[in-house]
Amino acid sequence: MNISVESLETPALTKAQLAELLFEQIGLNKRESKDMIDAFFDLISDSLVEGTDVKISGFGNFQIRTKAPRPGRNPRTGESVPIEARRVVTFHASHKLKEQIQGVGRKT
């Protein structure tokens, strides 16, 4: 299955555009396409909120990382401001995705 995103008007791929691609290229109806995309992202979000890493083979890994509290400063005033501990999401692309990205624009 080859999904083309070349016809996209903006450089960002949106959930609505993904649903439209499912509708056009796979044949799901529009409601099913939207529900499938929403369910996919809800599952990823819920897993990350619970602290579970998400690994998508051939694409990459989403991981939750806990950052420790640290001192910071307001760049405008120079005032010292404490930065609280927080959880952040990191993404690491798979080797396969990195190779595909590096291959774009290269002449073979």
GUNUTI-738250 format. One line per field, with one value per atom (N, C-alpha, C): residue number from 0; atom name; x, y, z. Coordinates in nm, 4 decimals. Layout:
BEGIN
resi: NUM_...
name: CA_...
px: X_...
py: Y_...
pz: Z_...
END
This chain:
BEGIN
resi: 0_0_0_1_1_1_2_2_2_3_3_3_4_4_4_5_5_5_6_6_6_7_7_7_8_8_8_9_9_9_10_10_10_11_11_11_12_12_12_13_13_13_14_14_14_15_15_15_16_16_16_17_17_17_18_18_18_19_19_19_20_20_20_21_21_21_22_22_22_23_23_23_24_24_24_25_25_25_26_26_26_27_27_27_28_28_28_29_29_29_30_30_30_31_31_31_32_32_32_33_33_33_34_34_34_35_35_35_36_36_36_37_37_37_38_38_38_39_39_39_40_40_40_41_41_41_42_42_42_43_43_43_44_44_44_45_45_45_46_46_46_47_47_47_48_48_48_49_49_49_50_50_50_51_51_51_52_52_52_53_53_53_54_54_54_55_55_55_56_56_56_57_57_57_58_58_58_59_59_59_60_60_60_61_61_61_62_62_62_63_63_63_64_64_64_65_65_65_66_66_66_67_67_67_68_68_68_69_69_69_70_70_70_71_71_71_72_72_72_73_73_73_74_74_74_75_75_75_76_76_76_77_77_77_78_78_78_79_79_79_80_80_80_81_81_81_82_82_82_83_83_83_84_84_84_85_85_85_86_86_86_87_87_87_88_88_88_89_89_89_90_90_90_91_91_91_92_92_92_93_93_93_94_94_94_95_95_95_96_96_96_97_97_97_98_98_98_99_99_99_100_100_100_101_101_101_102_102_102_103_103_103_104_104_104_105_105_105_106_106_106_107_107_107
name: N_CA_C_N_CA_C_N_CA_C_N_CA_C_N_CA_C_N_CA_C_N_CA_C_N_CA_C_N_CA_C_N_CA_C_N_CA_C_N_CA_C_N_CA_C_N_CA_C_N_CA_C_N_CA_C_N_CA_C_N_CA_C_N_CA_C_N_CA_C_N_CA_C_N_CA_C_N_CA_C_N_CA_C_N_CA_C_N_CA_C_N_CA_C_N_CA_C_N_CA_C_N_CA_C_N_CA_C_N_CA_C_N_CA_C_N_CA_C_N_CA_C_N_CA_C_N_CA_C_N_CA_C_N_CA_C_N_CA_C_N_CA_C_N_CA_C_N_CA_C_N_CA_C_N_CA_C_N_CA_C_N_CA_C_N_CA_C_N_CA_C_N_CA_C_N_CA_C_N_CA_C_N_CA_C_N_CA_C_N_CA_C_N_CA_C_N_CA_C_N_CA_C_N_CA_C_N_CA_C_N_CA_C_N_CA_C_N_CA_C_N_CA_C_N_CA_C_N_CA_C_N_CA_C_N_CA_C_N_CA_C_N_CA_C_N_CA_C_N_CA_C_N_CA_C_N_CA_C_N_CA_C_N_CA_C_N_CA_C_N_CA_C_N_CA_C_N_CA_C_N_CA_C_N_CA_C_N_CA_C_N_CA_C_N_CA_C_N_CA_C_N_CA_C_N_CA_C_N_CA_C_N_CA_C_N_CA_C_N_CA_C_N_CA_C_N_CA_C_N_CA_C_N_CA_C_N_CA_C_N_CA_C_N_CA_C_N_CA_C_N_CA_C_N_CA_C_N_CA_C_N_CA_C_N_CA_C_N_CA_C_N_CA_C_N_CA_C
px: 0.0854_0.0000_0.0900_0.0654_0.1439_0.0532_0.0802_0.0000_0.0789_0.0222_0.0888_0.0417_0.1373_0.1031_0.1529_0.1913_0.2453_0.1418_0.0137_-0.0903_-0.1304_-0.0671_-0.1020_-0.0658_-0.1541_-0.1349_-0.0407_-0.0308_0.0547_0.1678_0.2773_0.3886_0.3609_0.2543_0.2204_0.1121_0.1227_0.0218_-0.0717_-0.1991_-0.2956_-0.3753_-0.4434_-0.5306_-0.6414_-0.6949_-0.8004_-0.7476_-0.6255_-0.5660_-0.5396_-0.4966_-0.4774_-0.6091_-0.7158_-0.8477_-0.8914_-0.8655_-0.9008_-0.8229_-0.6947_-0.6144_-0.6686_-0.7113_-0.7724_-0.9004_-0.9784_-1.1025_-1.0735_-0.9780_-0.9500_-0.8764_-0.7779_-0.6892_-0.7185_-0.7914_-0.8225_-0.9696_-1.0532_-1.1944_-1.2829_-1.2282_-1.3135_-1.4036_-1.5215_-1.6029_-1.5424_-1.5880_-1.5253_-1.5352_-1.6491_-1.6670_-1.5722_-1.5618_-1.4705_-1.3258_-1.2906_-1.1538_-1.1193_-1.2108_-1.1874_-1.1785_-1.2711_-1.2710_-1.1434_-1.0935_-0.9714_-0.8508_-0.8394_-0.7281_-0.7366_-0.8572_-0.8751_-0.8403_-0.8840_-0.8563_-0.7064_-0.6393_-0.4946_-0.4199_-0.4504_-0.3812_-0.4241_-0.5495_-0.5935_-0.5176_-0.4980_-0.4248_-0.2806_-0.2171_-0.0796_-0.0761_-0.1663_-0.1698_-0.1951_-0.2939_-0.3270_-0.2090_-0.1401_-0.0241_0.0853_0.1110_0.2151_0.1763_0.0506_0.0037_0.0233_0.0006_0.0195_0.1669_0.2570_0.4000_0.4554_0.3754_0.4182_0.4792_0.5987_0.6606_0.5816_0.5854_0.5165_0.6211_0.6264_0.7227_0.6472_0.6738_0.6106_0.7205_0.7172_0.8208_0.8377_0.9612_0.9909_0.9683_0.9210_0.8942_0.9749_0.9529_1.0290_0.9644_1.0239_0.9796_0.9436_0.8294_0.7899_0.8144_0.8876_0.9190_0.8873_0.8477_0.8258_0.9553_0.9986_1.1190_1.0829_1.1303_1.1056_1.2264_1.2027_1.3099_1.3097_1.4251_1.4402_1.4203_1.3838_1.3740_1.5127_1.5148_1.6436_1.6246_1.7332_1.7229_1.7206_1.6439_1.6388_1.6408_1.6259_1.6197_1.5302_1.4661_1.3841_1.4804_1.4802_1.5780_1.5579_1.4374_1.4095_1.4631_1.4417_1.4803_1.6071_1.6451_1.7612_1.7285_1.6028_1.5600_1.5669_1.6124_1.6200_1.4794_1.4476_1.3159_1.3346_1.2725_1.2855_1.1986_1.2543_1.1794_1.1442_1.0154_0.9679_0.9970_0.9963_1.0106_0.8906_0.9145_0.8041_0.8340_0.7282_0.7428_0.7326_0.8200_0.8189_0.8189_0.7691_0.7699_0.8883_0.9645_1.0718_1.0412_1.0907_1.0734_1.2100_1.2336_1.3568_1.3184_1.3605_1.3277_1.4017_1.3375_1.4013_1.5098_1.5987_1.7036_1.6432_1.5339_1.4680_1.4162_1.3515_1.3007_1.4160_1.5224_1.6388_1.6993_1.7076_1.7615_1.6719_1.5411_1.4487_1.4626_1.4770_1.4924_1.6231_1.7311_1.8609_1.8644_1.7824_1.7793_1.7067_1.6221_1.5477_1.6452_1.6390_1.7261_1.8605_1.8936_2.0189_1.9988_2.0955_2.0877_2.1451_2.0735_2.1191_2.1642
py: -0.1168_0.0000_0.1231_0.2132_0.3347_0.4540_0.5242_0.6419_0.7651_0.8441_0.9634_1.0858_1.1642_1.2882_1.4085_1.3867_1.4939_1.6014_1.5641_1.6600_1.7484_1.7303_1.8103_1.9570_2.0457_2.1882_2.2514_2.1931_2.2481_2.1501_2.1994_2.1087_2.0148_2.0377_1.9529_1.8532_1.7325_1.6299_1.6280_1.6567_1.6667_1.5372_1.5247_1.4090_1.4052_1.5195_1.5248_1.4751_1.5113_1.4653_1.3153_1.2634_1.1184_1.0449_1.0966_1.0348_1.0388_1.1492_1.1619_1.0605_1.0404_0.9412_0.8002_0.7689_0.6377_0.6215_0.7265_0.7238_0.7009_0.7766_0.7703_0.6437_0.6023_0.4973_0.3587_0.3513_0.2206_0.1875_0.2889_0.2653_0.2659_0.3044_0.3195_0.4402_0.4394_0.5599_0.6696_0.7923_0.9070_0.8976_0.8504_0.8382_0.7333_0.6187_0.5120_0.5603_0.6336_0.6850_0.7779_0.8717_0.9660_0.8917_0.7975_0.7217_0.6395_0.5824_0.5021_0.5885_0.7040_0.7955_0.8436_0.8825_0.9272_0.8166_0.6942_0.5811_0.5536_0.5625_0.5393_0.6392_0.7677_0.8689_0.8677_0.8334_0.8194_0.7068_0.5971_0.4835_0.5221_0.5927_0.6379_0.7347_0.8324_0.9315_0.8661_0.7773_0.7101_0.6286_0.5602_0.4806_0.5693_0.6825_0.7729_0.8361_0.8719_0.9291_0.8283_0.7003_0.5951_0.5662_0.6231_0.6013_0.4870_0.4339_0.3232_0.3776_0.3293_0.3697_0.3125_0.3812_0.3362_0.3129_0.1891_0.1533_0.1144_0.1853_0.1559_0.1073_-0.0202_-0.0839_-0.0117_0.0169_0.0826_0.2323_0.2859_0.4293_0.4923_0.4452_0.5001_0.4731_0.5304_0.5107_0.6442_0.6448_0.7577_0.7140_0.7945_0.7585_0.8755_0.8411_0.9408_0.9522_1.0749_1.1004_1.1979_1.1717_1.2614_1.3531_1.4822_1.5800_1.6287_1.6369_1.6813_1.8323_1.8798_2.0258_2.0883_2.2108_2.2769_2.4272_2.4979_2.6436_2.6953_2.7979_2.8621_3.0113_3.0822_3.2279_3.2843_3.3931_3.4662_3.5396_3.5072_3.5696_3.7205_3.7674_3.9101_3.9911_3.9376_4.0143_3.9618_3.8378_3.7780_3.7218_3.7347_3.6877_3.5352_3.4844_3.3399_3.2839_3.1764_3.1147_2.9632_2.9012_2.7557_2.6877_2.5862_2.5072_2.3760_2.3474_2.2294_2.1005_1.9899_1.8585_1.8371_1.7699_1.7447_1.6228_1.5728_1.4596_1.5131_1.4643_1.5076_1.3849_1.4027_1.2961_1.3187_1.2129_1.2200_1.1211_1.1520_1.0632_1.0317_0.9042_0.8599_0.7823_0.8327_0.7675_0.6343_0.5373_0.4077_0.4225_0.3236_0.3253_0.3234_0.2485_0.2399_0.3775_0.4509_0.5840_0.6785_0.6714_0.7573_0.7319_0.6059_0.5721_0.6266_0.6173_0.6699_0.8216_0.8894_1.0350_1.0737_1.0027_1.0328_1.0028_0.9052_0.8671_0.9673_1.0511_1.1508_1.2547_1.2809_1.3825_1.3293_1.2078_1.1480_1.0846_1.0971_1.0328_0.8919_0.7953_0.6566_0.6066
pz: 0.0000_0.0000_0.0000_-0.0918_-0.1035_-0.0766_0.0316_0.0667_0.0273_-0.0606_-0.1103_-0.0324_0.0152_0.0839_0.0046_-0.1204_-0.2027_-0.2328_-0.2320_-0.2661_-0.1474_-0.0338_0.0830_0.0598_0.1037_0.0811_0.1826_0.3009_0.4046_0.4336_0.4902_0.5194_0.6374_0.7125_0.8266_0.7851_0.8363_0.8116_0.9318_0.9106_1.0198_1.0347_1.1483_1.1699_1.0652_1.0292_0.9272_0.7927_0.7594_0.6342_0.6376_0.7527_0.7662_0.7458_0.8067_0.7917_0.6454_0.5781_0.4361_0.3517_0.3847_0.3124_0.3335_0.4556_0.4807_0.3986_0.3925_0.3149_0.1666_0.1113_-0.0315_-0.0739_0.0050_-0.0420_0.0142_0.1242_0.1817_0.1653_0.1554_0.1303_0.2535_0.3674_0.4854_0.4626_0.5264_0.5125_0.5997_0.5799_0.6480_0.7994_0.8489_0.9943_1.0515_0.9838_1.0290_1.0254_0.9211_0.9078_1.0237_1.0520_1.1619_1.2954_1.3179_1.4430_1.4591_1.3494_1.3565_1.3917_1.3289_1.3586_1.5034_1.5469_1.6856_1.7844_1.7579_1.8466_1.8537_1.7391_1.7336_1.8229_1.8062_1.8851_2.0319_2.0594_2.1987_2.2680_2.1982_2.2549_2.2863_2.1951_2.2191_2.3369_2.3375_2.4463_2.5812_2.5868_2.7132_2.7646_2.6757_2.7165_2.7732_2.7085_2.7568_2.8901_2.9075_3.0341_3.1474_3.1185_3.2189_3.2454_3.1646_3.1837_3.1012_3.0086_2.9242_2.7959_2.7605_2.6351_2.5182_2.4048_2.2841_2.1768_2.1258_2.0223_1.8965_1.7882_1.6602_1.5668_1.5353_1.4549_1.3213_1.2871_1.1612_1.1630_1.2745_1.2847_1.3976_1.5209_1.6323_1.7664_1.8702_2.0078_2.0720_2.1400_2.2236_2.3672_2.4419_2.5800_2.6719_2.7950_2.8993_2.9787_2.9988_3.0762_3.1873_3.3075_3.4192_3.4348_3.4245_3.4413_3.5853_3.6426_3.7813_3.7907_3.9100_3.9268_3.9116_3.8640_3.8437_3.8509_3.8764_3.8767_3.7328_3.7095_3.5788_3.5978_3.4875_3.5009_3.3931_3.4254_3.3299_3.2362_3.1068_3.0168_3.0000_3.0237_3.0069_3.1253_3.2469_3.3660_3.4317_3.3992_3.4639_3.6011_3.6435_3.7751_3.7819_3.8936_3.9153_3.9369_3.8663_3.8748_3.8859_3.9867_3.9966_3.8894_3.8251_3.7275_3.7963_3.8032_3.8755_3.7987_3.8716_3.8084_3.7175_3.6063_3.5142_3.4290_3.3671_3.2753_3.1335_3.0472_2.9077_2.8172_2.6956_2.5959_2.5037_2.4790_2.3810_2.2692_2.1502_2.0359_1.9786_1.9550_1.8903_1.7657_1.6511_1.5245_1.5137_1.4493_1.4265_1.3206_1.3149_1.2136_1.0732_1.0572_0.9271_0.8845_0.9741_0.9425_0.9136_0.9929_0.9703_0.8327_0.7934_0.6609_0.5507_0.5680_0.4683_0.4549_0.5678_0.5667_0.5005_0.5325_0.4741_0.3247_0.2809_0.1406_0.0526_0.1112_0.0340_-0.0192_-0.1477_-0.2066_-0.2528_-0.2140_-0.2597_-0.3958_-0.4792_-0.6097_-0.5978_-0.6530_-0.6449_-0.7792
END
